[in-house]
Amino acid sequence: MNIDGYPRFKLGHWPTPLEPMNRLRQTLKAPALFIKRDDCSGLATGGSKARKLEFLIGDALTRGADTVVTHGAVQSNHVRQTAAAAALAGLRCEALLEARVDAAPHEYASSGNVFLDRLLGATLHEVPGGTVMDEALEQLAARLRRDGRKPYIIPGGGSNALGSLGYVECVRELQRQCAEMGLKRPHLVHATGSAGTQAGLLAGIHALGLGWPVTGFSVRAPRHAQESKVHALALLVLDQLGVGPDLAREKVVADDGFVGAGYGLPTPAMLEAVRLLARTEGVLMDPVYTGKGMAGMISMLRAKTFDSDEDVIFVHTGGSAALFAYRWAFEELT
């Protein structure tokens, strides 16, 4: 498996912990329950994007870039970590922020991740909801080139074949940790959005011949669209690794039952999940991604969907900084 030959720029604290969730397990009368703490990755409050950005920033530096350009929603965890990675690497960061949540109070657009983006030195460009973000990103990069800059484009979520190698590396970490802890039947659960995390996990599991199931909970797209997106990207990751044969389409699961009214819009199940994790495990979820992913996992546990001998592992991809922009939701929807 070809992964160690790619240039990387170290950004995270690896390996991130794999911890039991004993109090949540007792509360839900669940099977063995664990959490992979990628919220503890160490880059600007932590999160999953540090894994992807190690490969992407490494490539940007190799290519002589002086600026990274990327995009995300207003409260994007990816933009915050990209700004931090750029600062650490001595690069400028310019980011497009798409307004996807209507009728939110002023604090939504100025606190949480947006405040941190600016603190980290990013130049932000606000665009309306529905903007074709990849096209807008190319236009921004073209303007920067005309100004004499050398931009490197990082897709939303860092989710291309190169960035997704970060979650192949996560599978290698988990393989070692599960062996050390005696976990024999891991079942990974996580929130899926830009597809890179799930594609990397599936590609890593396939490449290493582990056979672990992965259940993603979509935070935006309908199930068929999200599964197709993840599967297509996973195949590109496997090609990047030089691994075959193809990953079977049925291995990709992206439940869309916990999206609610739309991306970034609070749901009662998300609010319950965030509170429950905070009050049983002292772990902070985020309202856009991990809160909805955890809500999905809690529903599966209550329905006794997992086999009794499975070791259920929630992959916590971070994002708690966004909680400060969602105080209104926790107050209004209580």
N, C-alpha and C positions, 0 to 999 in steps of 0.2 A: 504494500500500500504506500503510494507516494505522497507523503505529507510533510516530512521533515525537511525536504529540500527547498520549500518555499521561504522567501525572506519574511521575517517577522520583526515587529517592533514591540518589545515587551510592555504590556500595559496592566496586566492583572496579577492577582495573588493566587497562584495555582499550587495545588488543587484547591478548589473551593470545598467547604465541608459537606459531607453527607451525614445528616443527623436524623435520629428517630423523632417522631412526633407522638410521644407517648400520651400526652394529655388529650390531644385531639382524637387519638385512637380510642382512648377510654370513653370519651364523650360520645363518639359515634359507634362504639362497639364494632370497630373495624378490624380488618386483618393487619398484618405488619405494615407500618406506615412511616415513610421517610421523606426528607426534603433535601434536595440538592441546592445548596445555598449560593447560586450565582449572583444573588443580591449582595454577596460579600466579596465580589471580584475586585473591589478596591479602587476603581476609577470613578471619581466624582459621584459618590454615594453608591457605586456598584451597579451591576446589571449585566445582562447577557451580551451587550454589544461590545464589551471589551474583548471577548473571544474573537469576534469577527474582525474588529478593528486592528488587532495585532497583525493579521494577514494583509488587510487593506492599506494600513499606514505603512507597513513594510514595503508593499508594492509601490505606493506613492513616492516614498523616499528613493527607492531604486530607480524610478523613472524621472527623478529630478524635479518633482512638483514643489511649488512653494505655497499652494493653497489647496484645501479640500473643499469641495462643494457637495452638499447633500440636501435632503428634504425630509419632511415629516409633518405630522399634525402639530397643532399649536403646542400641546403638552407632550411632545415627542421625547421619549427616553433616549432614542437613538441620536437625536440632534445634540442633546446634552452630553452624552458620552463622546460623540465625535468632536465636539468643541474641546472637551478635556484632552482627548488624544492628540488633537492638533496642537494644543498649547504645549503638551509635553514633548512633542516632536519638533517644535519650532516652526510650525506651519500656520498659516492663516486659515480661518474657517468661515465660509459663507453658507447660509442655510435658508431654504424656502420653508415657511411655515404655513400650512394650509388650514383655514378655518373650517373645521368639520362639525363643531358643536354650536348650534344656534341658541340664542337666548340665554347664554351663560352670563353670570355677573362679571364685572370688570376684573376681579381677582383671577378669573380663569385665564385671561390673556396676559397677565402681568406677573403672576407669582409662580411657585413651583418650578418646573423645568425652564420656563421662559426667563425667570429671574436668574437661574443658574447659567443658562446659555449666555446671557449678557455678561455675567460675572466672569465667565471663562473666556470672554473676548470674541465671541462669535458675532459676525455681522448678520442680522436677521432681515429677511424680506417676507413680508406678509402677503399672502395671495388668497383669493376667495375659494370657498369650497367648490369642488367640481373642476378645478384646474387640472389639466393633463400634466401631472407633476414631472414626469420624465422629460417631456418636451420643454417645460419651463426650466428644468435643470440644465438641459443642453443649451438653451438660450443664455442663461446666466453664465455658463462656462465660456460661451463664445464671446460675450461682452468682456469677461476677464482676460481672455486671450488678446482681444483688441487693445486692452490697456497694458499689455506687456506681461501679464501674469502667466503662471504655468499651473492651471487648475487640474486637479485629479477628481474625477466624478465618483462619488460613493452613492450607490442606489439607496432608496429608502430602506431602513432597517439593516443596512449593510448586507442585504440578502441577494447576493449573486453567488456563483459557484465558488469563487475564491473566499469570500467572507464566510460562507457556510462551512468551510473547513474548520472553523472554530468549534463547531458542534460535533464534528468528527473527533476532534481532540477531546471534547467533553465526554464522549463515549469511551475513549481510552481511559480517561480518569475514572469514570464510573465502573469500568470493568475491573480495574485494580481495587477500587474501594469496596465493591460488592464482594470480591474474593476475600479481602481482608476481614470483612464483617460477616461473612458466611451467608450472604443473600443469594439464593439459588434461582429464584424466579422473578426477576425484576420486571415491573410493568411501569413504563414511564408515562407521566401525564403532564401536560403543560398547555399554556395559551399559545395559539398560533395566529399570526397576523401577516407579516411580510414574507413568511414561509421559510426563511433561512434557518431558523432554529430547528424546525421539524424536519426539513430536508437534510440538514447536517446530521441530526440524530439518526434518521432512517438510513442514510448512506453509511454512517459509521457502523451501525449495527449490522447492516448487510455485508459490508466489507470485512468485518471481523467474524462473521458467521455466528452471531450470538443468538439470533432468533427472538429477541425481546420485543414484546408488543409496545406500541407507542400510541397513546390517545391524545390527540390535540383538540382543544376547544377554540373554535374560531371566534375572533373578536370583531369581525367585520363582514367577510364574504359568506355567501351561502355555501352549504356543504360541498356540492359538486364542484363549484368553481374553486374553492379553497383546496380541495383534494387534488384537483387537476394541476393547480399551480405548484403545490408541494411536490407532487410526483415528477413533474417536468424538471423542477430545480434539482431534486434528488438525483435524477439521471445525469444531469450536468455535473453534479458533485462527484458522482462515481466515475464519470469520464475524466474529471480532473485528477482523481486518485489513480486512474489507470486500472480500475476494477470492473469486472463483469461477473456474471451475466446481469441483465437488466433486473431492476427491482420490480416485483409484482405490484400492480396497481392496487390490489386489495389490501396491501400492507399499510396504505395511507388512510388514516381515520381522522376526520376533522369535523367533529360534532358542532352544528351551528345553533343548538338549542338555547344558548346562554348569551347570545348577542344582545337580545332585547330590542329596543327601538332603533339601534344603530351604533356605529363606532363611537366610543367615548361617552355614550349616554348611560347614566347609572341605571341599575336594576335592583330590585329588592334582594334578589339572590346574591348579587355582588356585595351589597352592603352587609348582608348577614355573614358572608364568607370572610370579608375583611375584618369585621368585628370578632368573629369566632377565632380566627388565627391570632389576632392580637391578644385576646383574653385567655387563650389556652396555651399558646406557644411563645408569646412575646415576639411574634414575627409580623412584620408589616408587609402586606400585599399592596398592589396599586389598583386604582379604580378602573383602569382601561384594559389591562391585560391579565395580570396574575389574579386579580380579584374575580374576574369572570371565569378564568381557568379553574381556580379553586372552587368556585361555585359548582362548576360541572363535576369536579372530582367528588365533592361532598354529596352531590346527587347520586353519583354512582355508588358511593359507599353506603348511603342510606338504602339504596335499592339492592344492595348486596350483589352488585354486578361482577365484582372481582372474585376469583377463586380464593378459597380460604387459605391456600398455601402461597399465594402470590405476595411478593414484596413490592408494595405500591410506592413509587417514588415520584413526588411532585417536583418538577424542575422549575425552581423559582428564578425567573429571569429579571427580577428587580423592578424598579420603577416607583418606589415609595415617595420620591420627591413630588410626584404628581398629586399626592394626597392633599397638599397644601392648596392646590387649585380647586379642590373638590369639597371643601368644607361645607359649602352650601348644600351639596347633595346629601351629606350625612345629617344635616340639620333638617332639610325639607322633607326627606323621604323616610324619616324615622317612623 
